[in-house]
Amino acid sequence: MADSPRKPDLPQDENPWRTAGLVAGLGVELAVCVGLGWWLGTVYDDRNGTDYGYLTGVVVGLVAGIGSAVALIRKFTGAGRP
């Protein structure tokens, strides 16, 4: 019996499942950071009687999410390694 042709394994950088995982992880990470910032800002508003804490929390969460996403992409691509 002849050997069946086998496709070569994809290099790790070309694996579509790894890329899909990265994109999904980025979305979840950003949503969690913004949601957590909104929640903390709302708690701050409730305790202090202010009206702008939730907005500050969303902005801080967005900045934290973007920073975390940049770090994740650098780790994924291998950038920043000597």
C-alpha positions, 0 to 999 in steps of 0.5 A: 500500500502506498503512503498517503500524501501528508501535508507538512505541519504549518510553522507556528507563525502561520497557524490560523488557530493560534492567530484566532486565539490571539484575536479572541484573547485581545477582545476578551482582555479589552472588554474585561479591562473596560468593564472592570474600570466601569464597575470600579468607577460606578462604585466610586460614584455611589460612595462619593455622590459624583457623576463622572467616576464611571467615565474615568474608570472606563478611560483608565480601563481602556488605557490598561486594556490597550497596554495589555494588548500591546504586551500580548501582541509583543509576546505573540510576535516575539518583538522586544527579544534581543 
